[in-house]
Amino acid sequence: MAVNYGSKRTVVGAHYGLRDWLSQRVTGALMAVFTIVVLAQVLLTRGPVGYDRWAGIFAPQWMKVLTFSVIAALLWHVWVGMRDVWMDYVQPVGIRLFMQIFTIVWLVGCAGWAIQVLWRI
């Protein structure tokens, strides 16, 4: 006769855990690298910090690609974090859905604004 001590644990859900954890670390590392690159370019070059210097920093194609990648990583990083907050702390499904939709609309608006600002440079 088999004796079962305790309850059998049933794992349910979407299983986002590892993927979300890894995406937060990867996007965070990319943002850290970008910050170090920009700080190095600002601190290691001489002269006043003005429009010409900032335009020079972001003029090379590799820097434009890195900046775009960091903006996309930032948006994904924020989405994963806010989605987890809404899922953990907002229990009514309707309010949670509203907050998630609001977050998506807000992030799309922020992305549009960032792209508009970057095109001016």
Buried (B, 14 or more C-beta within 10 A) or exposed (E): EEEEEEEEEEEEEEEEEEEBEEBBEEBEEBBEEBEEBBEEBEEEEEEEEEEEBBEBBBEEEEBEEBBEBBBBBBBBBBBBBBBBEBBEEBEEEEEBEEBBEEBEEEBEEBBEEBEEEEEEE
